[in-house]
Amino acid sequence: MTDATAEAPVQSAHDKALAALAARKDAILTAMLPDVAFDGWTDTALRRGAEAAGFHSQEALAAFPGGALEAVCWFSDWADRQMRAALTETDLSALKVRERVTLAVRKRLEILTPHREAVRRAGSLLALPQNAARGPQLVYATVDAAWRAAGDGSVDYNFYTKRLLLAGLVTATTLYWLDDRSDGLSDSWAFLDRRIANVMSLGKAIGQVTGRADKAAGILAHIPSPARFLRHLRGAGAV
């Protein structure tokens, strides 16, 4: 028996365990979202979510040992995964890159629309000083997922500058969307269309940030932080 053969069952069991944990976290997250809208991102909401999902309340902190902040990060990851899944069901071959990116951002916001208050309260939590580093990381993950879903194959500094430009758009559009009361969120989609036009026309600006974009760590310093949400979220109450 080769080493690779001997390791295969262990790896398979490990993958199954990770998949089971992810499924449990998804179940708890989606079950807790209605409580988050009223009670914020709290350990109490986590425990209620676990119970609503059919688990013992203690499973909440076992699944999310980092507590509410970890749940918020998982919420963002969940939305990214839902966005990618929605795009795989869409024929993107006839769409231009601009249209694909626009669709990716719109799909994500559509997925989050039933949970806008949870998004608002997540922004408040991420705006706290002790959580300041997490916000840009989550925004980066989202714009990276959007560009990849759009078929971006860049490997040079364009890889990072595209994400930097889109990060500003995602942040601004999310702020607009949070307070949009138009029918079918038509104002948000019009806002998104206007902003994406600006982003796609900024290719000439890439050279201005080339020196900053040679590493992911460099771009994170320039990605908008959820601290920008704070002024808009003060009325949301405790998180």
C-alpha positions as CSV (number, residue, x, y, z in Angstrom):
1,M,0.0,0.0,0.0
2,T,1.4,3.4,-1.0
3,D,1.5,6.4,1.3
4,A,-1.0,8.2,-0.9
5,T,-3.4,5.2,-0.6
6,A,-3.0,5.1,3.1
7,E,-3.7,8.8,3.5
8,A,-6.8,8.8,1.2
9,P,-9.3,7.6,3.8
10,V,-8.0,10.0,6.4
11,Q,-8.3,12.9,4.0
12,S,-11.8,11.8,3.0
13,A,-12.9,11.6,6.6
14,H,-11.4,15.1,7.2
15,D,-13.2,16.5,4.2
16,K,-16.5,15.0,5.4
17,A,-16.0,16.5,8.9
18,L,-15.4,19.9,7.4
19,A,-18.4,19.6,5.1
20,A,-20.6,18.6,8.1
21,L,-19.3,21.5,10.1
22,A,-20.0,23.9,7.3
23,A,-23.5,22.5,6.9
24,R,-24.1,22.9,10.6
25,K,-22.9,26.5,10.6
26,D,-25.1,27.3,7.6
27,A,-28.1,25.8,9.4
28,I,-27.5,27.8,12.6
29,L,-26.8,31.0,10.7
30,T,-29.9,30.9,8.6
31,A,-32.0,29.9,11.6
32,M,-30.7,32.8,13.7
33,L,-31.1,35.6,11.1
34,P,-34.7,36.4,12.1
35,D,-33.5,37.0,15.7
36,V,-30.5,39.0,14.6
37,A,-32.9,41.5,13.0
38,F,-34.3,42.3,16.5
39,D,-31.6,41.3,19.0
40,G,-28.4,41.9,17.0
41,W,-25.4,39.6,16.6
42,T,-25.2,38.1,20.1
43,D,-24.4,34.8,21.7
44,T,-28.1,34.6,22.7
45,A,-29.1,34.9,19.0
46,L,-26.6,32.1,18.2
47,R,-28.0,29.8,20.8
48,R,-31.5,30.4,19.6
49,G,-30.4,29.8,16.1
50,A,-28.9,26.4,17.1
51,E,-32.1,25.4,18.8
52,A,-34.2,26.5,15.9
53,A,-32.0,24.5,13.6
54,G,-32.5,21.4,15.7
55,F,-29.3,21.4,17.7
56,H,-28.5,21.8,21.4
57,S,-27.9,25.4,22.3
58,Q,-24.3,24.6,23.2
59,E,-23.7,23.6,19.6
60,A,-23.8,27.3,18.7
61,L,-20.5,28.2,20.4
62,A,-19.0,24.8,19.3
63,A,-19.7,25.8,15.7
64,F,-18.8,29.4,16.2
65,P,-16.1,29.5,19.0
66,G,-15.4,33.1,18.0
67,G,-19.0,34.0,18.9
68,A,-21.0,36.7,17.2
69,L,-18.0,38.1,15.2
70,E,-17.3,34.7,13.7
71,A,-21.0,34.4,12.8
72,V,-20.8,37.7,11.0
73,C,-17.8,36.6,9.0
74,W,-19.6,33.3,8.2
75,F,-22.7,35.4,7.1
76,S,-20.5,37.2,4.6
77,D,-19.0,34.0,3.4
78,W,-22.4,32.4,3.1
79,A,-23.6,35.4,0.9
80,D,-20.5,35.0,-1.3
81,R,-21.2,31.3,-1.8
82,Q,-24.9,31.9,-2.6
83,M,-23.8,34.6,-5.1
84,R,-21.4,32.2,-6.8
85,A,-24.1,29.4,-6.9
86,A,-26.6,31.8,-8.4
87,L,-24.2,32.8,-11.1
88,T,-23.4,29.2,-12.1
89,E,-27.0,28.8,-13.0
90,T,-26.8,31.8,-15.3
91,D,-25.4,31.7,-18.9
92,L,-22.7,34.4,-18.7
93,S,-21.1,33.7,-22.1
94,A,-23.1,36.4,-23.9
95,L,-22.4,39.0,-21.2
96,K,-19.6,41.5,-21.2
97,V,-17.3,41.6,-18.2
98,R,-19.0,44.8,-16.9
99,E,-22.4,43.1,-17.1
100,R,-21.0,40.0,-15.3
101,V,-19.6,42.0,-12.5
102,T,-22.8,44.1,-12.2
103,L,-24.8,40.9,-12.1
104,A,-22.6,39.4,-9.4
105,V,-23.0,42.4,-7.1
106,R,-26.7,42.6,-7.7
107,K,-27.2,38.9,-7.1
108,R,-25.5,39.1,-3.7
109,L,-27.6,42.1,-2.6
110,E,-30.8,40.3,-3.8
111,I,-29.8,37.3,-1.7
112,L,-29.3,39.6,1.3
113,T,-32.4,41.6,0.8
114,P,-34.5,39.5,3.2
115,H,-31.8,40.1,5.8
116,R,-31.1,43.8,5.4
117,E,-31.4,44.5,9.1
118,A,-28.9,41.7,9.8
119,V,-26.5,43.3,7.3
120,R,-27.0,46.7,9.0
121,R,-26.2,45.2,12.4
122,A,-23.2,43.3,11.0
123,G,-21.8,46.6,9.8
124,S,-22.2,48.1,13.2
125,L,-20.3,45.2,14.8
126,L,-17.5,45.4,12.2
127,A,-17.2,49.1,12.8
128,L,-16.1,48.6,16.4
129,P,-12.4,49.4,16.8
130,Q,-11.5,45.9,17.9
131,N,-13.0,44.4,14.7
132,A,-11.6,47.0,12.3
133,A,-9.3,44.5,10.5
134,R,-12.0,42.1,9.7
135,G,-14.1,44.4,7.6
136,P,-11.6,45.0,4.7
137,Q,-10.9,41.3,4.7
138,L,-14.5,40.4,4.1
139,V,-14.9,43.1,1.5
140,Y,-11.8,41.7,-0.3
141,A,-13.2,38.2,-0.2
142,T,-16.5,39.4,-1.7
143,V,-15.0,41.4,-4.6
144,D,-12.5,38.6,-5.3
145,A,-15.5,36.1,-5.5
146,A,-17.3,38.6,-7.8
147,W,-14.4,39.0,-10.2
148,R,-13.7,35.3,-10.3
149,A,-17.3,34.6,-11.0
150,A,-17.1,37.1,-13.8
151,G,-14.2,35.1,-15.3
152,D,-11.4,37.4,-14.4
153,G,-8.1,35.7,-15.2
154,S,-5.6,38.5,-14.5
155,V,-2.5,37.5,-12.5
156,D,-0.5,40.8,-12.6
157,Y,-1.2,44.0,-10.6
158,N,-4.6,44.2,-12.4
159,F,-5.7,41.4,-10.2
160,Y,-5.5,43.6,-7.1
161,T,-6.4,47.0,-8.6
162,K,-9.6,45.5,-10.1
163,R,-10.6,44.4,-6.6
164,L,-9.7,47.7,-5.1
165,L,-11.9,49.5,-7.5
166,L,-14.8,47.1,-7.1
167,A,-14.5,47.3,-3.3
168,G,-15.4,51.0,-3.3
169,L,-18.4,50.2,-5.5
170,V,-19.6,47.4,-3.3
171,T,-19.3,49.5,-0.2
172,A,-21.1,52.5,-1.7
173,T,-23.9,50.4,-3.3
174,T,-24.5,48.5,0.0
175,L,-24.9,51.8,1.9
176,Y,-27.4,53.0,-0.7
177,W,-29.2,49.6,-0.8
178,L,-29.6,49.5,3.0
179,D,-31.9,52.6,2.9
180,D,-33.5,52.0,-0.4
181,R,-37.3,51.9,-0.2
182,S,-38.0,52.0,-4.0
183,D,-40.2,49.4,-5.7
184,G,-38.1,46.4,-6.5
185,L,-35.0,48.2,-5.2
186,S,-35.0,49.9,-8.7
187,D,-33.0,52.9,-7.3
188,S,-30.3,50.6,-6.0
189,W,-29.9,48.9,-9.3
190,A,-29.8,52.3,-11.1
191,F,-27.2,53.4,-8.6
192,L,-25.2,50.2,-9.2
193,D,-25.3,50.7,-13.0
194,R,-24.0,54.3,-12.7
195,R,-21.2,53.3,-10.3
196,I,-20.1,50.3,-12.3
197,A,-19.7,52.5,-15.4
198,N,-17.4,54.7,-13.4
199,V,-15.4,51.7,-12.1
200,M,-14.9,50.2,-15.6
201,S,-13.8,53.5,-16.9
202,L,-11.0,53.8,-14.3
203,G,-8.6,51.4,-16.1
204,K,-6.3,54.4,-16.6
205,A,-6.1,54.8,-12.9
206,I,-4.5,51.3,-12.5
207,G,-1.0,52.7,-12.9
208,Q,-1.5,55.1,-10.0
209,V,-1.8,52.3,-7.6
210,T,0.6,49.8,-9.2
211,G,3.2,50.3,-6.5
212,R,0.7,49.5,-3.8
213,A,-0.8,46.4,-5.4
214,D,2.0,43.9,-5.5
215,K,0.6,42.0,-2.5
216,A,-2.8,41.3,-1.1
217,A,-1.7,42.9,2.2
218,G,-1.1,46.1,0.3
219,I,-4.6,46.3,-1.1
220,L,-6.3,45.6,2.2
221,A,-5.0,48.9,3.5
222,H,-6.9,50.7,0.8
223,I,-10.1,48.7,0.8
224,P,-13.0,50.6,2.4
225,S,-13.7,49.6,6.0
226,P,-17.1,49.0,7.5
227,A,-16.2,51.8,9.8
228,R,-17.7,53.9,7.0
229,F,-21.0,52.3,7.9
230,L,-21.0,53.5,11.4
231,R,-22.5,57.0,10.8
232,H,-25.3,55.3,8.9
233,L,-25.9,52.6,11.5
234,R,-26.0,54.5,14.8
235,G,-29.8,54.2,14.8
236,A,-29.6,50.4,14.7
237,G,-29.1,50.0,18.4
238,A,-26.9,47.5,20.1
239,V,-25.3,44.8,18.0
